[in-house]
Amino acid sequence: MGSGGREHALAWKLGSSPVLDELHAAPGNPGIAALGPCHPVRAEDREGLLSLCREARIDLVVVGPEAPLVVGLADTLRRNGVAVFGPTRSAARIEGSKSFAKEVLEAAGVPTARRLATAEPPCVVKADGLAAGKGVFVCHTQEELDAGLRAAAALGGDVLVEELLEGEEVSLFAITDGMRAVALAPSQDFKRVGDGDTGPNTGGMGAYSPVPGVGEAEVEQLLESVHRPVLAELARRDSPFTGLLYAGLMLTDDGPRVLEFNCRFGDPETQSVLPRLDGDLLPLLWGAATGDLDGQAALGAGAAVTVVLAGGEYPERGDTGTPIEGVEEAEATGALVFHAGTARHDDRLVTNGGRVLAVTATGEDVGAARATAYEAVDRISFSGMRFRRDIGLAAAEQHVRT
């Protein structure tokens, strides 16, 4: 369920499962339409989704975006006998309310950024509710702080101010049935719109996996110190979390600190994580949804790099109706091209959003993967297209040095 690049990546991976009978999407996009039928039903149309599940005899619904989870879509489907990969409304508050997430973290004893009573730079300003990845403002100066406070307030709801943490950011996904947790590959995303982490925050301009220094042992330590205590605390509050618990972490000199939690697969990290997953994703999602998670996620060797292609005025506004050229030529390099904001008009592929495409390539290391990714990117064009040239660059250079 969903229409972005994350959902295209999920559909692509689930479509390869030997236990899959049929793959349906609602509402989907032109990329997903090549994998299975797409239905013009949106997340807010709960009755329409229930009707679709009954008509198509759906066994499992995988919810991509956060907004329908936060308002209780999974609850509605479960009450009507449909298995769902995604948390209940009460558990999804871990993303829907940053204040609630802070309470859970503090009760669970999980290290996180300190809340500040006074807004003074340097600090981080956060809108409490959902903001499509654009509700966090890093403020080094008073001018940035004033702008961040205004922007966060304009989104509505409460505003949080936290200490500014320094270090490497890591995204770590854990599939969970409420008790057990299985980690996927760690990744790092790039939130700012411009090279060198300049410009405003976005939903994400690219990602890569693996992250230097975060191997299997470190991942297990993070599961034990972050995800499992939070799962236990949510269960204690009668809000057991099933689905995908995504921790955004900062690896500081004093150890890992939680920046945020999300209640779903990240975008664009999913586009880098899933191509590195050996084996079948579907049994893991089914096990989580039915309370019987078993097994581990087998991580393949090598690396993946994802570069997001956005409209010329993103993140201020999206782009609609601009013809897109070169997707087939990009795929001919061996890269995967995931549709994020596209549509078809008169059989022609056109833009239909802020983030338009996500180009992912794999390779034996980050350097090889990013070389192929950017070769593919250079074959795609649409008027105003913008993207970052430095996705995974520091990790590739670090690999060369070591």
Rosetta blueprint (number, residue, H / E / L):
1 M L
2 G E
3 S L
4 G L
5 G H
6 R H
7 E H
8 H H
9 A H
10 L H
11 A H
12 W H
13 K H
14 L H
15 G L
16 S L
17 S L
18 P L
19 V L
20 L L
21 D L
22 E L
23 L L
24 H L
25 A E
26 A L
27 P E
28 G L
29 N L
30 P H
31 G H
32 I H
33 A H
34 A L
35 L L
36 G L
37 P L
38 C E
39 H L
40 P L
41 V L
42 R L
43 A L
44 E L
45 D L
46 R H
47 E H
48 G H
49 L H
50 L H
51 S H
52 L H
53 C H
54 R H
55 E H
56 A L
57 R L
58 I L
59 D L
60 L E
61 V E
62 V E
63 V L
64 G L
65 P L
66 E H
67 A H
68 P H
69 L H
70 V H
71 V L
72 G L
73 L H
74 A H
75 D H
76 T H
77 L H
78 R H
79 R H
80 N L
81 G L
82 V L
83 A E
84 V E
85 F E
86 G L
87 P L
88 T L
89 R L
90 S L
91 A L
92 A L
93 R H
94 I H
95 E H
96 G H
97 S L
98 K H
99 S H
100 F H
101 A H
102 K H
103 E H
104 V H
105 L H
106 E H
107 A H
108 A H
109 G L
110 V L
111 P L
112 T E
113 A L
114 R L
115 R E
116 L L
117 A L
118 T L
119 A L
120 E L
121 P L
122 P L
123 C E
124 V E
125 V E
126 K E
127 A E
128 D L
129 G L
130 L L
131 A L
132 A L
133 G L
134 K L
135 G L
136 V E
137 F E
138 V E
139 C E
140 H L
141 T L
142 Q H
143 E H
144 E H
145 L H
146 D H
147 A H
148 G H
149 L H
150 R H
151 A H
152 A H
153 A H
154 A H
155 L L
156 G L
157 G L
158 D L
159 V E
160 L E
161 V E
162 E E
163 E L
164 L L
165 L L
166 E L
167 G L
168 E E
169 E E
170 V E
171 S E
172 L E
173 F E
174 A E
175 I E
176 T E
177 D L
178 G L
179 M L
180 R L
181 A E
182 V E
183 A E
184 L L
185 A L
186 P L
187 S E
188 Q E
189 D E
190 F L
191 K L
192 R E
193 V E
194 G E
195 D L
196 G L
197 D L
198 T E
199 G E
200 P E
201 N E
202 T L
203 G L
204 G L
205 M L
206 G E
207 A E
208 Y E
209 S E
210 P L
211 V L
212 P L
213 G L
214 V L
215 G L
216 E H
217 A H
218 E H
219 V H
220 E H
221 Q H
222 L H
223 L H
224 E H
225 S H
226 V H
227 H H
228 R H
229 P H
230 V H
231 L H
232 A H
233 E H
234 L H
235 A H
236 R H
237 R L
238 D L
239 S L
240 P L
241 F L
242 T L
243 G E
244 L E
245 L E
246 Y E
247 A E
248 G E
249 L E
250 M E
251 L E
252 T E
253 D L
254 D L
255 G E
256 P E
257 R E
258 V E
259 L E
260 E E
261 F E
262 N E
263 C L
264 R L
265 F L
266 G L
267 D L
268 P L
269 E H
270 T H
271 Q H
272 S H
273 V H
274 L H
275 P H
276 R H
277 L E
278 D E
279 G L
280 D L
281 L L
282 L H
283 P H
284 L H
285 L H
286 W H
287 G H
288 A H
289 A H
290 T L
291 G L
292 D L
293 L L
294 D L
295 G L
296 Q L
297 A L
298 A E
299 L E
300 G L
301 A L
302 G L
303 A E
304 A E
305 V E
306 T E
307 V E
308 V E
309 L E
310 A E
311 G L
312 G L
313 E L
314 Y L
315 P L
316 E L
317 R L
318 G L
319 D E
320 T E
321 G E
322 T E
323 P E
324 I L
325 E E
326 G L
327 V H
328 E H
329 E H
330 A H
331 E H
332 A L
333 T L
334 G L
335 A L
336 L E
337 V E
338 F E
339 H E
340 A L
341 G L
342 T E
343 A E
344 R E
345 H E
346 D L
347 D L
348 R E
349 L E
350 V E
351 T E
352 N E
353 G E
354 G L
355 R E
356 V E
357 L E
358 A E
359 V E
360 T E
361 A E
362 T E
363 G E
364 E L
365 D L
366 V H
367 G H
368 A H
369 A H
370 R H
371 A H
372 T H
373 A H
374 Y H
375 E H
376 A H
377 V H
378 D L
379 R L
380 I L
381 S E
382 F L
383 S L
384 G L
385 M L
386 R E
387 F L
388 R L
389 R L
390 D L
391 I L
392 G L
393 L H
394 A H
395 A H
396 A H
397 E H
398 Q H
399 H H
400 V H
401 R H
402 T L
